[in-house]
Amino acid sequence: MWKFLRTFYGFILKRKLAFAGFIVLVIIATVLSNITPYFFKLFVDEIPKLNHPYLIKLLYFFIGVNISGLLINIASFWLGDYILFNSAKEARLKIFNYVQSLDFAFHTGKSTGSLISAFKRGDSAFFTLYFDIHHRILEIAVSALVMLFFFLRLDLRIMLFALLSVVITLVITKFLISFNIRKRTAFNEVEDEISAVLTDNLINYETVKLFAKEKWEEGRLKDKFGTWIRALWGYGNSFRMIDFSIGAVTNLGLFLILFVSLQNAANLKLTVGDFVLVTTFVGLFFSKLWELVFSLRDIAKTYADIKTYFGLLDYKITVQDPEKPYEMKKVEGRINFNKVSFSYKDGKKDALKDFDLRIKKGESIALVGKSGSGKTTAVKLLMRFFDTTSGNITIDGINIKSLSKDKLRSLMGVVPQEPILFNNTIGYNIGYGLPAGRQGKENATLGEIKTASTLANINDFIESLPKKYETQVGERGVKLSGGQKQRLAIARMILSDPKIIIFDEATSQLDSESEKLIQEAFWKVREGKTTIIIAHRLSTVARADRIVVVEEGKIKEIGTHAELLKNKDSLYKHFWDLQIKLD
């Protein structure tokens, strides 16, 4: 609890002076709005005296206090909103940026649906918590102090019974809220599972339709709802327990206060005005006591949400940037893997073992081998998605751990096997490749985008579309074919003007015509740049300067296409002969 409150107020107290002013305004506005019963007492006590001028003056003063309280209350909300809106924005930005900086392993192991839920519920909880603490609870606390002050002047027993009602309510609520939080947390876990199923289904709707699995997916969701409804009932019933317990305490307190007040009134120890003051305060405050319970309910409900939201900041970044990153002024593109070994956390054996490779400036290197042999792992280590277990990787003799991750990855342009596109226009997706701040600008011009598209052999296709570069590509680029997405990815890579190009099995699932267009585009744009090609389709790598065959995390053989084919025992020749037969 205290940890998340420290995080919460870390954002709020960035504007300390404004926050202090806000609290003062809330207190003043609450005091002014809560002395109404005292005015009622004065009216009742003065009416029998028939002092009309005094009553009118009292009325003016009463209205003046009410209007002042209203204006100060409005000012407190305005100032409070100024603090809240900015704090909520800063919290969301900080958490978003932190999640962006988390390791590759975090994102591959985390459900997109649960992350979206954490952001949506967490941001809503931030607003709710702020309002409940600084408006509801603070106002109720000030109201209680005002009431106890007047009750103490009338009868110590009345004050004690009112105070006892508050204390017992808080003690009981504490235990009930703890139970409520556990039920809320359990419900959130099941709710995240529901969200994950829905998100997974909506993202993979094409697969669902291809296999006619609509009914099966409906059944899968129904199965989840069985657990969901039980968790929801448990959560709902925890509120019914609060209703019964607090209702019993408040009614007992109300009875005791009114019993003493009636007794005092009957013994003429209280004036009629005093009795009106007590009953008015009791009527106002006990309804506010229920507001206090509702506020604690809200806090209980939002606690689990904001705990998950702020909890994203607790995930550790294992691939850290250096404290003082090395600034590479000129990059040639020489890459060395120096006896690199690496194993995944859940791996039983090394994904790479003593992987030793020298790549020259401007050289094209192809990595081939069976699935799981370590090809993609080598590239992930080069981009520092993971850090090596032993050994090191250098670029131009500089250990990549000496560079910031942003700088390191900005040196590379990647064309992945399955390009993921933003649900935006073709122009936006190609222009996304322009590194932020390059040449003093944030966005690529249409001319730059078209130049990159022409080199990638996709400009003619785009110009044939009705909306050309303003064409929407759909979720994850669903409106484009595989070959079109690959060429768009090449255009995006070209615009980034990288020193090193990584071509990751980008033609493995394409038809011959698309493969031909992509290969033409690729070999045209890679001239003069250090290039790493990962491929199963060996026709893609035949033109590479050197081919590196990887087996079980180790380099099995290296050579040109012609050299490796000459060796009858070559593993590469074995792969080549298999593909010739299949083709």
N, C-alpha and C positions, 0 to 999 in steps of 0.2 A: 504493500500500500504506500509506504513512505517513499519508496524508490520511484514509483510512477508519479507521485505528487511532486517530487523534486524535478522530474523531467517536465511535467506539466507547467510548473511555475518557472522553470528555466526559460520557457517561451513567453509567459505572461510578464515576467519581471524585467524583460528587456526595455520596458517603458515604465520604470519605477515611479517617476514623478506623476505621470498620468494615472497610474494604478492607485497611488496614494490619494490623489484627488478624487478618483472614482469612489474609493471606499468611504472617504469623508462625506461625499454627496449622498451616498446610499444611507449612511447613518443619520444624517440630518433629515433627509426626506422621510425616513422611517419614523423617527421621533415625532416629526410634525404630523404625520398621518395617524399616529397612535395615541395622541393626547385628546382625541375627540371625546372619549368618555368623560374626561375631566370637564370639558365644556358643557356636556350634558348635565353633569352634576351641578355646575354653576347656574345653568338655566333653571333647573328644577328648584334649587335652593332660593333663587332670587325672584321667581315668579310670584310667590305669595306676598312679597314685599311691595309689589306693584310699582317698582321703580322703572318706569318705561324708558327714560333716556339711558339709564345704565344698561338695560337689556339690549337696546339698539347698538350701543357701543360694543357690548360683548359680542353681538351678532357680527358686526363689522370685523372685529378682531378675529373671530372664529373663521369667517370666510377668507380673510387675509391669510391666516395660517394655512388653510386648506389649499388656496391658490399657490402660495409659496411652496408648500409641500409638493404640489403637482408639478410646478416648473422645475424644482430641484430634482424631482424624480425623473422627469424627461431628460434633464441634463445628465443625470447619472447614467441613464440608458445609452445616451448618445456617446458619452465618453467611454463607457464600458464596451460598447460595440466597436468603437475605434480600436481599443486594445484587443478585443476578441478577434475581429476580422483579420487584423495583421498577424496576430499570434497563430491563428489557425492556418493561415497561408504559409507562414514560416515553418510550422511544424510539418505540414504536408510536403513542402519543398525539401526540407532536411531529410525526412524519412524516404521520400522518393529518390533523392540523390544517393542516400546511403544504400538503398536496395539496388540501385543501378551499379554501385561500386562493389557489391558483393560478388563473390567468386562464381565462376561458371558452374561449379558443382552445386551451389545453392539453387540456382535457377533451374537446373535440370532436375533437381530433386524436389522442387516446390510446385504445388498445384497453382496454376494461374487463377483458377476460380477462388481459391482460399486467399490469395494475395489481394485480389480485387475486393473480396468481402472485407478483408482486414482494413483496407483503405477506406471503403465506404462507411463501414460501421465505426471505425476509429475516428474519422473526421466528424461524423454526427455526434459521437460521444464527447468529443472535445467541446463542441458548442453546448451540449446538455450539461456537462460537468461545470462549465464556467457559469452558466445561468443558475444552476442549483446551489452552488456554493456561495456565489457573491450576491445573488438576489434573494432567493428563497431562504436559505439557511441563515445568512447574515441578517436579513430583515426579521426573521422569526426570533433570532437571538436578541436583537435590539428591542423588539416588541415585548419579549419576556422580561427584559430588564426594566422597561418602562412600567409594565403592569406590576411587577414585584415591588417597585419603588412606591407606587400608590397604595398597594395592598398593605405594605409594611406600616404605612402611616395610619391605616384603619384598624388592622388587627393582625398580630403576629401569626395567629393560627391560619388565617386566610392565606397569608403569604407562604407559609410552610406547606400547606396543602397544594397550592399551585406549583411550588418548586418541586415538591415530591412527585407530583404528576409528571412533570417534565423529566425528572431524573429517572423514574421507573420506566417511562416510555423509551428513553434513550437506551437504558440497559437492556430491556427486552428486545428492542429493535436491533441492537448490535448482534445478538445471538441469532435472531431470525434472518437478518441480512446476510450473515455468514453462510447460513444454510441456503439462502436464496442465490448467493454468488456461485456456490458449487453447482446448483441446478442450472444456472444460466450458462456456466462454462461447459457443462455436459451437453446442454442444448446447442450451444455454438459449434461444438465439434461435429455434431450430427448435421447441423445446418450447413457447415462447410462441405460435408460429404455430398449433400444434396446439390449445392452450388457447383461442386466439382463435376458431378454427373451431368448437370445441365450444360455447363461450359464445354465439357468434353464432347457432348452430343452435338451442340451447335457448331463447334469448330469442325467436327468430322461428319457433318451432315451428308456429304457426298458418299462416304463409305457406308453410312447407314442405309442410304437409298439403293446403292449398288447391290447390297446384300439383302435388301428387303427386310431390314431389322427393326422397322418402326415399332412393331408390337413387342419385340423383345426388349427394346430400349424402354418402352413404357412399363414393362414388367420390372425391369431393373430399377426404375425410379420408384415404382410402387413398393418394392422390397425395402428400399431405403426409408420410405415414409412410415413403415411399421415402427422402426426404431425412433424416427422423428416424432411421431405422435406420442409415444411413451415419454420421451424426454420433455416434450412440450407440456404434457399433463403434470409431470413432476415439477416443472418450473412454475406453471400456473397455480398449482396447489400451495406452493410456498408463499404466494401472495395472500391466499385465503387464510393461512395461519397468522400472517401479519394483521390482516383485517380484524380477526376475532380477538387477538391478544391486545392490540392497541385500543380497540373499541371498548374492551372491558376496563382497561386502566383509565381512559379518559372519562368514561361515564362515572366511575367511582370517584375520581377527582372532582368532577362537576358536582356530584351529589354532596361531597363533604364541604366544598366551598359554599354552596348555596345553603346547606344546613346551618353552618355557622353564621352566615350573613343574615338568614331569616331569624335566627335566634337573637342576634344582636339588634336587628331592627325591631323585633317584638319587645325587647328590653330597653328600647329607645337609645341604644348605644350607637346606632347608625341613623343618620338622617335619611330622608327619602332620596336626596341627591346622592348620598353615599351608596345606597342600595342600587340606584340606577348605574352609578359608576362601576360597581362590582359586576352586576349582571351584563353590562355592555362589554366590559373587559373580558369577562368569561366567554360571552358569545363570540367575540372577535377572536380571542386567543385560542380557544379550543378548536376552532375551525382551522387556525393557522398551525396548530399542533398536528392536525391531519396533513396539512401541507408539508410539514417537516417530514412526516412519515413518507409521503409521496416523493419528496426530494431524495430521501435516503433510498427509496425504491429505485428511483431513476439512477442514482449513483451506483447502486448494486447492479442494475442492469447494464450500465455503461462501463463499469469497472472492468469486466471481462473483455469488453470490446477495446477499450483504450489500452488495457494491459497488453493485448495482442498487438495493437497498433504500435505502441512504444516499444514493445518487445522485439520488433524488427531491428531496432537499433542495437540489440544485444548479440545479434549474430556476428561471429568473428570473421574478419577478412583475413584469410590465411595467406593469400598472395598480396603482400604489402608493397606499396611504393617505397622507394628509399627516402630517407629524411632529406637528403640533398641530391636530387636527381642529376645525373650527368647530362649536359647539353651537347648533343651531337650537331656540330655546325655543318658538316658535309657528310653525306652518306653514300658510300660506294656500293654496298650490298653484298659484301663478303660474309658468309655465314659458316660458323663452325659448331658442330655438335661434338663436344669433347668428352668422350666416354660417359655418355648420358645414360642413367638408369632411372626408371620410374615405375611405381606400382600404384594403382588406385586403392583407396581405403578398403574397399570390399573385395579387392583382387587377391587371388590365391598365389599368383606368380607375377613377376615383373612384366609390365606391358612393353617396356624397353629395357634392354640389358647391354651395357657397354656399347651403346650406339655411338659410333665415331664416324663423322662425315665432314668433309671440307667442300664447301660450295664457293666457286670463284665469282668475282664480280661479273654480272651480266650472263652467267651460265644458266642454262635450263636443266633442271634435275627432275627426273620422274621417279616417284616412289611406287612400286608395284608389289603385290603380294596378296595372299588370301585375306579374307575379312578377319579382323582381329589380330592381324600380324604386327600392328604398331604404327602403321603409316599415318593415320589421323592423329594418333597420340603425339607423334613427333611434331606435327604442325601446331597442335594445342599447346605444347611446351614452348615452342618458338614464340607464340603469341601471349605466353604467360597466362593462359587460362588455368594452368596448374604450374607448380614449381617442380623442378627435378628433385628426385630423391638423392641422387649423387651425380657428380659431373656438372658441367655447365655449358651454356650456349652463348656464343658471342656474335656480334655483328660488327664488322670492321675492327675486330679485336677488343670490343667493349662488351663486358658481361651484360646481358640483357636485364639482369636484376639491378643494374646501376641506372637504368632508364625508368622514367615514369611509365606506367602501363599505357596511358593515353599517347605519349610520344612514341612508344614502341609500336603500338598497333597502327598509328598514323603512317608508319613507314610501309605498311603492307596493304595490299588490295586483295580481297578475297572474293572468288567466285565459288559459292558453295554448291553442293550437290542439289540442294532444294532451297532456292532463294526464297526468303520470306519478305513479302512486300507490305508496305503500309496500305491501309484502306484509304487511298488517296489517288491523285492523278498520276499518269505516267511521268509527266514532267517533274512532279514532286519526288517521285521515287528515284529517278535518275539524278536529279539535283541534290539528293540527300548525300551523294558521295563527296560533294565539295567540303573539304575540311573547314570547320568553323574558324573564321578570322583570317583565312588565307587571302592574301592580297587586299587586306582591309575590308573584306565584305563577308556577309553571312550566307548569301544566296547566290546560286549560279544563274547566269543569264540564259535566256532561251537559246542564244547563239552557241554558247558553250555546251548546252545540253544537246543541241542538234549535232554539233561536231562529234561529240562522244557517241551519239546514236549512230551516226554514219560509219564511224570506225567499227562499231559493234554489229554492223549489218542489220540494223533494225529501224533505221530512219524511214525507209520506203514503206514499211508496214505501218508505222505510226502515222505517216502523212496520208495513208489511205483511209484512216478512220475519220468519221464525221467530226469528232471533236479533237482530233489529232493529239497533241500533248496534254490536253485537258481531259482526256478520257479517264474515267475512274477504273481502277484495276480490280476493285472488290476486296473482300476480306482475304488477306494473305495472297493476293494476286490471282484469285480464283477465276477471273474473267479472261486470263491469258493462258495460252498453251505452255507446255514445259519448255519448248525451244524458245518461245518469245520471252518467257521469264528469264531464261539463262542469258539471252542476248541483252536484255534490259540490265541484268546484274553485271554483265561485262561493261556496258556503257557507264553504269554507276561506278564501277571500279576504275575505268579510264579517267573519269572526272576527278577522282581522288588523287590522280597522278602519283601512284606509289613508287617506292624504290624497289620493292619486292612484291612479286605477284604470286598468289597461291591459288591454284586451280584444282578444286577439290571434287573429283569425280563428277564434273559438271556435264558430261555427255553420256553418262552410264544408262540413262533411262530414255534416250531420245531416238527418234527415227533417223535414218541415214542422211536425209536432206538437212534436217536441223543440225545434226552433228557436223555436217560439212560446213554449214554457214558459221557455226560457233568456232570450229577449228580455224577457219579462215580469219575470223575476227580475232581470235586469241593469238595466233602466231603473228598477226600484223601488229598488235599493240604491245607484245611482250619484247619487241626488239630493244636491246640495250638494257633490259631490266633483269635482275636476278629472279629466276622463276622456279617454283616448286609445283610439280604436277602430281596429283594423286589420281590414279585411274585403275579401273578394272578393264575397260576397253583399251586394249593395247595399241589399237590404231591411233589413239589419241597421243601416245607417248613416243611413237616411232621416230619422230623428228627431234626428240630431246637430245641435248649434248651428251648426257649420261643417264643411264637407267640404273636405279638402285633397287635390287630385289630384297625385300624384307621378309624374314620368316621368324616367327615366335620372338619378336622384339629385337632381333639381331640382323645385321646386314649379311645377307647370304652371298651376294655377288654384285659387281658393278661393271658397267661397260656400255658401249653404244648398242643400238638395236642390232646392227650387223655383227658386232663382236660377240654378243650373247647368243645370237642364232647359230653362229659357227660351232659353238660348244654343244655337242650332242647331249651332254649330261646337264646342261644348264636348266635351272628351274624356270627361267624366263622362256626358254624354248619350249618347255613342257606346257606353260600357260598359253604360248602363242599357237602351238599345234592344236590345243583343245579349242581355242576360239576359232581357228580356221575351219575345223570340223563342224562347229556349231553354226558358223556363218554359211 
